[in-house]
Amino acid sequence: MPILNKDMTLCISLAAWPSNIGTRFHNYLYDLLDLNYVYKAFAPTDLAQAIAGVRGLPIRGCAVSMPYKEDVIALVDRMDASARAIDSVNTIVNDDGVLTAYNTDYLAIARLLADNHVPATWSVLLQGSGGMAKAVAAALSDAGFSDVTIIARNEGTGRALADRYDFNWLAAAPGARADLIINVTPLGMTGEHEAVRSFDDAAVAAARMVFDVVALPAETPLVTAARAAGKSVITGAEVIAIQAEEQFVLYTGVRPTPEQVRAASEFSRA
């Protein structure tokens, strides 16, 4: 990484529970590609003030994680089609004080479903109804999935998300089973929920594939249980790598090679 200097471009991330994954991913590529950039993660105490700081400093790019993906909408100037389509933001780009919001989560989910050859005929249980859940639901719908049940305790957001794509909604589903189970909640994430599993043993046993968007830790209790049961698994670390690559391009205008992205992803998890 270049020595800190006055011309260095700053990019940041905002999350309630920051990790080093994005920081290591972006800074690794900045160093590898000899870019005069630096990336830093923050846990904001005041979201509006944090976004005002992005605009005023100016900070080139800002990644947005749970639980701020919807709250930042009122704080930006423009919504790219990727964010507007699902009313959720994970990336903000600052062009001379004009903040444009994007969502690269959708692209990551869509690519992972395609790369793993997940049949659209499979039944799906999607647990969660927040910003990331919106990206997952949109990707499922666009890929042709129709037998999808949203599991969310919040009836307002759960029903709204299900109705948007003509999916089903349940407040809880202890006995529900599906070919593909997807966790899009903080359950299993490092912190207060790290020992909690989002789906029980029976749901894991009945599934053909298990998908956990939680990236820290990469091996969540759900992922560990799925591997032990011999199930195909998609992890949050895979989501992070793809969405971070697209953020990197938005921030820098440089497209790293697949090999460089793979190396950065491995470094970010080390």
N, C-alpha and C positions, 0 to 999 in steps of 0.2 A: 504494500500500500504506500502511496506517496506520502511524504512528510506533510502534516497538516499545513495548509497555506490559505491565504486570503481568497484565492481563486477557486478553491475546492467547492464542488457542488454537493449539497447535503440532501439526502433522502432519509425518510424516517418511517417508522411504523407506530400505530396507536393500537393498544390492546389492553384489556383489563388484566390479562395475565401474560405479559411479554415473555418471549423466549429468545434464544440466540439463533434459531433456525434461519429466519430471514436475514438477520444481521450477518451471519457467516456466509450464507449463500451469495448475497449481493456483494459484500466486500471481497469475497474470493474472486468473483468475476471482474470486479473493478481492477483488482491487482493483476489478474491474469491478462486482461485486455488493455492494461496500462491507461486506465481512465482516471481522471482527477476527480473522483467521487468518494464519498464516505457515507455509510448507512448506520443509523442508530435507532434502537427500539425504545419506546416510551410507554409508560402507563399514565395517561393524563388524569389530572385531578379535576380538570374543567375542560370538557370537550370543545365547547365554543371558543374558549381562549386558545386551545391548542390549534384549532383550524385557523383562527385569526393569525397565529404565529406562522403557520405554513404560508399564508398569503403575504404577510408583512416582512418576513426575514430576507429574502424569499427562500423557501424550501422547494426544491424541484418536484419531489414526489413523496407521497404519503400513502403507505399501505394501511388498511383499516380492517381490524379483526373484531371478533365478538367482544362486547355486545353492541358495537357502535355502527354496524353496517347500514342500519336504517336511520339512526339518529343524525348522521352527517348529511343526509339529503338536504335538509333545510339550510345547511351552512355552505353549500357550494353554489357556483354560478351556472354551471351547465351539466346536464346529464347525457352522457353518451348512450347510444341505443342499447348497449350491453347492460347498463345499469338501469336505464329507464324501463326496460322490458320486464324487470323483476323487482323494481323498487328496492334495490339493495346495492350497496357500494363496497368494494374492497380496495379500490385504488383511486387516488386523487393525483392529478397532474397539474402543476402550476405553470402557466404560461404568462409571464409578466403580470402576475397578480390576478389572473383569471383562473379559477379553479374548475376543472372538468373532472367529473366522476365517471369511473368505469367499473366493470365487474369482470375480472378474469377467472373467478371461481367457476362460472358457467362453462367456459371453454375447457377448464381442467376436468370437470366432471364428464362433459360430453366426450372428451378424448379418451378418458379412462374406460367409460362404458364401451366405446367402440374398440379400443385396443384389447380389452379383455373379452370381446365377442359375447357380450351379455345379451341373450335373446330378448327381444321386446315382448315376447309371449310370457315371460316369467312374471309371477306375482311378486309384489314388492311391499315391504313394510318400511316406511320412512319415519323415524322418530325425531321430531323437532319441527318448529314452524317459524324460526327466526330467519335472519338474512341469508345464511348459508343454505338453509333448507329450501328457501325460494329458488336459489340457483340449482340445487339438486332436482327439485320438482320440475323446473322448466326444462332441464336437460333430459329428464325422463320422458316428459311429454313430447318434446321435439324428436326424441328417438323412437317414439311410437308406443311407449309403455302405456297401458290403460288400466291394468289391474293393480292399482297403487292405493295403499291406505296410509294416510297421515296420522301418526300418533302424537297427540299434543294435549297437555293438560289445559292449556289456554284455549278455550273454545272459540273465542273471537278470531285469533290468528290461525288456529288449526282449521276451522271451518272455511275461513276465507281462502286459505291456500288450497285446500281440497276443492272447493267450488271453482276456483280459477281454472283448474285443469280437469274438472269433472272426475276427480278422485274421491275416495271415501275418507271419512274422518272418524277417529275414535279418541276419546279422552285418555284411555288406557287400554292395553290389549295383552293382559298376562297370558291368555291362551291362544293368541293369534300366531299363525305360522305363514311363512312365505318362502319362495325360492331365493329371493335376495332381501337381506335385512341391512338397513343403512342407519347408522347413528349420526345425527347431526345436532347433538346436544353437547354440553360440557361434561357429560358423564364419562369418567375415565381419564379426564384431563388432569395434569399435574396440579395439585392444590387440594381444595376441599373435596373434590369429587373423584380423586384419582383411584380410589379403591372400589368405586361403584361401577357395576356393569349395566349397560343400557338394555341388553336382551339376556334372558335366562338360558340355562342349558338346553331346555327343550326347543326353544326358538333356534338356537345355534345348530342343534342336531338336525332339525328339519330343513334348514337352509342349504342351498347349493353354494351360495357365495355370501361372504360377510364383508361389509364396507363400513369402515369407521373413519370419519373425516378428522377426528382428533389427531393432531400431529405431535403433541408433546404430552406423554411420551409416544414414540412411534409404535411401541408394543403396548397398547392399552390392554386392560383386562379382557375386553371383548375380542381383540385381535389374538391375544394369547389363547383364549378359549377356543377360538375358531381354528387356529393352527393345530392345537391339541386334538381337535375333532377331525382333522384332515380336510378342512374346508378351503376353498379358494378364497383369497383375501385381497382386498384393496385397502391400502392404508392412507392415513392423512398425510404421511410424508410424501406420497406420490402426488397427492393433490397440491401440496405446497410447492413441489418442484415445478410443476407445469404452470400454476398461476404466478409463481415468482418469476419464471422466465418471461412471461408476457408483461409483467410489471417492469422488469428490467428493460425490455424493448421500449416500452412507453416512456420510461425515464431517460434513457440514453440514446435511443435511436439505433442501437447496435443489436443485432441478432446473434447470440452465441451459437456455436455448433452444438449438435446433440451430445457430442463427447464432452464439451465444456460444461454443459448443463448437468450431465451425469456426474462429472467430477465435483462440481459445486454442490450438488445435492448430497453426495457422499460426505463431503467435507462438513456440510451444515449439520449432519447427524452424528458426526464423530464426537 
